[in-house]
């Protein structure tokens, strides 16, 4: 039988950081929250409907955190965005999603042609210092783009 997962009580602790700190002490929850919370809490200045706030229940919000594969701490949504944008993994993921959209299907890296296309586009994107316009140009300069099917798959 799987462990029962219980969300934190919405009224225990003044801020989400306090609520999730207690919640994440449970081993079942901590397995995932150890990865999500350090980044997600950087967005705590936004309330449930996206309004900016500096306090929650009278307590000052601490929007600090960390991002995997990024050296140093972050504080708030702008630093979170910058930190994420500087990671190699995010840039590869971004390029891969653009390729799937542009080519009308997810690339199969076990297929030699798709693997070569992926490498070529990602290398061009990195060489342009992750310029999105250059990514789009690179997408159009591959055999995959030139031989798009006429009907969606």
BALOBA-1460 file (C-alpha; in Angstrom, 3 decimals):
// residues 153
<rec num="1" residu="x" x="0.000" y="0.000" z="0.000"/>
<rec num="2" residu="x" x="1.353" y="3.441" z="-0.930"/>
<rec num="3" residu="x" x="2.081" y="6.004" z="1.752"/>
<rec num="4" residu="x" x="-0.694" y="8.497" z="2.313"/>
<rec num="5" residu="x" x="0.254" y="12.018" z="1.276"/>
<rec num="6" residu="x" x="-1.268" y="14.821" z="3.290"/>
<rec num="7" residu="x" x="-0.926" y="18.435" z="2.144"/>
<rec num="8" residu="x" x="0.211" y="20.944" z="4.751"/>
<rec num="9" residu="x" x="-2.420" y="22.624" z="6.862"/>
<rec num="10" residu="x" x="-3.174" y="25.974" z="5.214"/>
<rec num="11" residu="x" x="-3.229" y="27.804" z="8.545"/>
<rec num="12" residu="x" x="-0.160" y="26.331" z="10.269"/>
<rec num="13" residu="x" x="2.688" y="28.797" z="9.869"/>
<rec num="14" residu="x" x="2.402" y="32.331" z="8.602"/>
<rec num="15" residu="x" x="4.029" y="31.756" z="5.212"/>
<rec num="16" residu="x" x="4.199" y="28.981" z="2.637"/>
<rec num="17" residu="x" x="7.900" y="28.554" z="3.451"/>
<rec num="18" residu="x" x="6.983" y="27.758" z="7.066"/>
<rec num="19" residu="x" x="4.157" y="25.417" z="6.056"/>
<rec num="20" residu="x" x="6.230" y="23.483" z="3.539"/>
<rec num="21" residu="x" x="9.271" y="23.283" z="5.802"/>
<rec num="22" residu="x" x="7.197" y="21.299" z="8.284"/>
<rec num="23" residu="x" x="5.507" y="19.309" z="5.514"/>
<rec num="24" residu="x" x="8.814" y="18.369" z="3.909"/>
<rec num="25" residu="x" x="10.071" y="16.737" z="7.095"/>
<rec num="26" residu="x" x="7.984" y="13.736" z="6.083"/>
<rec num="27" residu="x" x="10.203" y="11.444" z="4.027"/>
<rec num="28" residu="x" x="7.528" y="10.683" z="1.417"/>
<rec num="29" residu="x" x="6.995" y="14.389" z="0.724"/>
<rec num="30" residu="x" x="10.636" y="15.429" z="1.048"/>
<rec num="31" residu="x" x="11.619" y="13.091" z="-1.800"/>
<rec num="32" residu="x" x="10.125" y="15.595" z="-4.284"/>
<rec num="33" residu="x" x="9.910" y="18.800" z="-2.270"/>
<rec num="34" residu="x" x="13.677" y="18.894" z="-1.794"/>
<rec num="35" residu="x" x="13.843" y="19.717" z="-5.515"/>
<rec num="36" residu="x" x="10.695" y="21.832" z="-5.939"/>
<rec num="37" residu="x" x="10.734" y="24.062" z="-2.882"/>
<rec num="38" residu="x" x="14.145" y="25.746" z="-3.300"/>
<rec num="39" residu="x" x="13.006" y="27.089" z="-6.683"/>
<rec num="40" residu="x" x="9.269" y="27.395" z="-6.102"/>
<rec num="41" residu="x" x="9.574" y="29.488" z="-2.972"/>
<rec num="42" residu="x" x="11.247" y="32.184" z="-5.092"/>
<rec num="43" residu="x" x="7.729" y="32.818" z="-6.428"/>
<rec num="44" residu="x" x="6.164" y="33.312" z="-2.992"/>
<rec num="45" residu="x" x="5.652" y="37.039" z="-3.505"/>
<rec num="46" residu="x" x="2.746" y="36.101" z="-5.790"/>
<rec num="47" residu="x" x="-0.499" y="35.160" z="-4.068"/>
<rec num="48" residu="x" x="-2.930" y="32.496" z="-5.284"/>
<rec num="49" residu="x" x="-4.306" y="34.775" z="-8.031"/>
<rec num="50" residu="x" x="-0.961" y="36.279" z="-9.086"/>
<rec num="51" residu="x" x="-1.000" y="39.550" z="-7.154"/>
<rec num="52" residu="x" x="2.301" y="40.774" z="-5.742"/>
<rec num="53" residu="x" x="2.677" y="40.871" z="-1.972"/>
<rec num="54" residu="x" x="5.545" y="41.510" z="0.422"/>
<rec num="55" residu="x" x="3.847" y="39.902" z="3.434"/>
<rec num="56" residu="x" x="1.695" y="36.874" z="4.104"/>
<rec num="57" residu="x" x="-0.381" y="36.784" z="7.278"/>
<rec num="58" residu="x" x="1.681" y="39.672" z="8.651"/>
<rec num="59" residu="x" x="5.041" y="37.932" z="8.114"/>
<rec num="60" residu="x" x="7.618" y="39.211" z="5.631"/>
<rec num="61" residu="x" x="7.977" y="36.809" z="2.716"/>
<rec num="62" residu="x" x="11.374" y="35.177" z="2.231"/>
<rec num="63" residu="x" x="11.599" y="34.506" z="-1.512"/>
<rec num="64" residu="x" x="15.143" y="33.140" z="-1.456"/>
<rec num="65" residu="x" x="16.103" y="29.776" z="-2.878"/>
<rec num="66" residu="x" x="18.443" y="27.827" z="-5.106"/>
<rec num="67" residu="x" x="18.404" y="26.360" z="-8.613"/>
<rec num="68" residu="x" x="20.051" y="23.040" z="-9.569"/>
<rec num="69" residu="x" x="23.211" y="23.469" z="-11.678"/>
<rec num="70" residu="x" x="23.418" y="27.176" z="-10.761"/>
<rec num="71" residu="x" x="26.015" y="28.513" z="-8.383"/>
<rec num="72" residu="x" x="24.721" y="30.785" z="-5.685"/>
<rec num="73" residu="x" x="21.411" y="31.673" z="-4.134"/>
<rec num="74" residu="x" x="18.481" y="33.436" z="-5.749"/>
<rec num="75" residu="x" x="15.965" y="35.851" z="-4.273"/>
<rec num="76" residu="x" x="12.655" y="36.346" z="-6.015"/>
<rec num="77" residu="x" x="11.160" y="35.656" z="-9.435"/>
<rec num="78" residu="x" x="13.534" y="37.814" z="-11.506"/>
<rec num="79" residu="x" x="16.627" y="36.083" z="-10.118"/>
<rec num="80" residu="x" x="14.880" y="32.715" z="-10.543"/>
<rec num="81" residu="x" x="14.267" y="33.490" z="-14.230"/>
<rec num="82" residu="x" x="17.858" y="34.582" z="-14.775"/>
<rec num="83" residu="x" x="19.262" y="31.553" z="-12.979"/>
<rec num="84" residu="x" x="17.081" y="29.129" z="-14.947"/>
<rec num="85" residu="x" x="17.918" y="30.836" z="-18.243"/>
<rec num="86" residu="x" x="21.621" y="30.405" z="-17.543"/>
<rec num="87" residu="x" x="21.454" y="26.627" z="-17.059"/>
<rec num="88" residu="x" x="22.484" y="24.342" z="-19.865"/>
<rec num="89" residu="x" x="19.670" y="21.884" z="-19.147"/>
<rec num="90" residu="x" x="16.978" y="24.534" z="-19.546"/>
<rec num="91" residu="x" x="18.435" y="25.809" z="-22.814"/>
<rec num="92" residu="x" x="18.575" y="22.279" z="-24.245"/>
<rec num="93" residu="x" x="14.987" y="21.673" z="-23.126"/>
<rec num="94" residu="x" x="13.875" y="24.986" z="-24.651"/>
<rec num="95" residu="x" x="15.518" y="24.131" z="-27.978"/>
<rec num="96" residu="x" x="14.054" y="20.634" z="-27.942"/>
<rec num="97" residu="x" x="10.519" y="21.936" z="-27.445"/>
<rec num="98" residu="x" x="10.972" y="24.384" z="-30.304"/>
<rec num="99" residu="x" x="12.171" y="21.505" z="-32.505"/>
<rec num="100" residu="x" x="9.109" y="19.411" z="-31.626"/>
<rec num="101" residu="x" x="6.853" y="22.341" z="-32.472"/>
<rec num="102" residu="x" x="8.657" y="23.287" z="-35.681"/>
<rec num="103" residu="x" x="8.923" y="19.734" z="-37.012"/>
<rec num="104" residu="x" x="5.473" y="18.613" z="-35.869"/>
<rec num="105" residu="x" x="6.717" y="15.674" z="-33.791"/>
<rec num="106" residu="x" x="9.040" y="14.863" z="-30.910"/>
<rec num="107" residu="x" x="12.515" y="13.972" z="-32.077"/>
<rec num="108" residu="x" x="13.644" y="10.377" z="-31.606"/>
<rec num="109" residu="x" x="17.276" y="10.609" z="-30.473"/>
<rec num="110" residu="x" x="17.705" y="6.909" z="-31.251"/>
<rec num="111" residu="x" x="17.126" y="7.809" z="-34.905"/>
<rec num="112" residu="x" x="20.419" y="8.977" z="-36.448"/>
<rec num="113" residu="x" x="18.843" y="11.808" z="-38.443"/>
<rec num="114" residu="x" x="16.933" y="13.163" z="-35.445"/>
<rec num="115" residu="x" x="19.990" y="12.926" z="-33.195"/>
<rec num="116" residu="x" x="22.067" y="14.851" z="-35.734"/>
<rec num="117" residu="x" x="19.352" y="17.489" z="-36.107"/>
<rec num="118" residu="x" x="19.086" y="17.892" z="-32.341"/>
<rec num="119" residu="x" x="22.854" y="18.288" z="-31.974"/>
<rec num="120" residu="x" x="23.066" y="20.728" z="-34.878"/>
<rec num="121" residu="x" x="20.252" y="22.967" z="-33.616"/>
<rec num="122" residu="x" x="21.427" y="22.916" z="-29.986"/>
<rec num="123" residu="x" x="25.002" y="23.768" z="-31.012"/>
<rec num="124" residu="x" x="23.792" y="26.684" z="-33.152"/>
<rec num="125" residu="x" x="21.607" y="27.930" z="-30.296"/>
<rec num="126" residu="x" x="24.536" y="27.769" z="-27.845"/>
<rec num="127" residu="x" x="26.906" y="29.451" z="-30.331"/>
<rec num="128" residu="x" x="24.435" y="32.348" z="-30.635"/>
<rec num="129" residu="x" x="24.499" y="32.725" z="-26.834"/>
<rec num="130" residu="x" x="20.932" y="31.419" z="-26.757"/>
<rec num="131" residu="x" x="19.419" y="33.992" z="-29.083"/>
<rec num="132" residu="x" x="15.862" y="32.830" z="-29.838"/>
<rec num="133" residu="x" x="15.843" y="34.337" z="-33.329"/>
<rec num="134" residu="x" x="18.993" y="32.379" z="-34.164"/>
<rec num="135" residu="x" x="17.353" y="29.241" z="-32.760"/>
<rec num="136" residu="x" x="14.437" y="29.690" z="-35.169"/>
<rec num="137" residu="x" x="16.835" y="30.264" z="-38.079"/>
<rec num="138" residu="x" x="18.779" y="27.123" z="-37.103"/>
<rec num="139" residu="x" x="15.533" y="25.123" z="-37.075"/>
<rec num="140" residu="x" x="14.943" y="26.034" z="-40.709"/>
<rec num="141" residu="x" x="18.435" y="25.003" z="-41.814"/>
<rec num="142" residu="x" x="18.060" y="21.275" z="-41.248"/>
<rec num="143" residu="x" x="16.965" y="18.371" z="-43.428"/>
<rec num="144" residu="x" x="14.166" y="17.738" z="-40.900"/>
<rec num="145" residu="x" x="12.658" y="21.135" z="-41.668"/>
<rec num="146" residu="x" x="13.131" y="20.837" z="-45.414"/>
<rec num="147" residu="x" x="11.318" y="17.497" z="-45.539"/>
<rec num="148" residu="x" x="8.348" y="18.224" z="-43.283"/>
<rec num="149" residu="x" x="5.339" y="16.029" z="-44.039"/>
<rec num="150" residu="x" x="2.458" y="17.738" z="-45.806"/>
<rec num="151" residu="x" x="-0.065" y="16.222" z="-43.383"/>
<rec num="152" residu="x" x="0.310" y="16.399" z="-39.586"/>
<rec num="153" residu="x" x="1.170" y="13.086" z="-37.950"/>
